[in-house]
C-alpha cells in the first residue's frame, strides 16, 4: 500500500511539474506576443504622427518669420497667387489672381482683416499699415495720399486654398524717380521712444543672427488696448527692404514678440500699440551680427 501511494505521489508531482512548465511557457508566449504588438503599434502611431507633422508643418518662405505667413500645405507651390498693385492719384488698387488669371477671393481672416498692406518709402522713414476693403472678387481698394517718391508695398494675405509669399512691390509716386540701393540705416543707441507722451522701451534678448530673439516692449499696460485682435503688431524690414517680417505677440495679453534674423545686417522695427483709443507706431533700428 505504501509503495502504491508513493507511486501516485511521484506521478502527481511529475504532472504538476509539467503543468507548471506549460503555464510558464504559455505566459512567456503571451508576454512576447503583447510586446511585439505594442512595439508594432507604437511604431505605426509614431509614423503617423511624423507624417502628419511633415504635411502640415511646412511653411511658405518665412516662418511665421521670413515672409510673415505660415501657410499650410506641403503640395502647394510658391507663386500660386499673383498680387498686382496700382497707385493712382491717391487711390490704391490691389488685384489678386491665380496662375490662370482668375480672381483669388477665398482668403482667411488674419487678425481681423482679409488683407494687411504695408507701405514704406525708400528711406524707411515713412511707414503705413493700411487695410484696403474688398470691392469685388479678388479686388481691394483704399484711398491714401502719398508724397512724391519711391516706395515699396507688401501685401500680406493668407489664401485658403493657394500658397502665397509676401514680396516687395516697388512703385513710384510723382513720375519716374531714381531709387537708392538701401536706406542707410543707423542703429539706435537707445531703444526708448516717446510719442504723444507715451513711452515704449524695447528690450532685445540677443543681436545674433540665426537664433531666436525676443522683443519685449515695456509700456504702460493700464492704457494698452487690443489692436487687430492682439496686444500689438511688429513689422520688420532689412535695410534693402526685401526681407519682410510680420510678427505677432506670443500671447494675447503681453507685448512680447519672438522672431529670428537669418542674416546679419541692419533692420528697422515698427511696433504698433493702441493706447487710450489711439494707435501709435514706435520705430527702432537694430544691427544684427
Buried (B, 14 or more C-beta within 10 A) or exposed (E): EEEEEEEEEEEEEEEEEEEEEEEEEEEEEEEEEEEEEEEEEEEEEEEEEEEEEEEEEBBBBBBBBBBBBBBEBEEBEEBBBEBEBEBEEEEBBBBBBBEEEEEBBEBEEBBEBBBBBBBBBBBBEEBBBBBBEBEEEBBBBBEEEBEEBBBBBBBBBBBEEBBBBBBBBEBBBEEEEEEEEBBEBEBBEEBEBEBEEBEBBBEBEEBEBEEEBEBBBEBEEEEBEEBBEBBBBBBBBBBBBEBBBBBBBBEEEBBBBBBBBBEEBBBBBBBBBBBEEEBBBBBBBBBBE
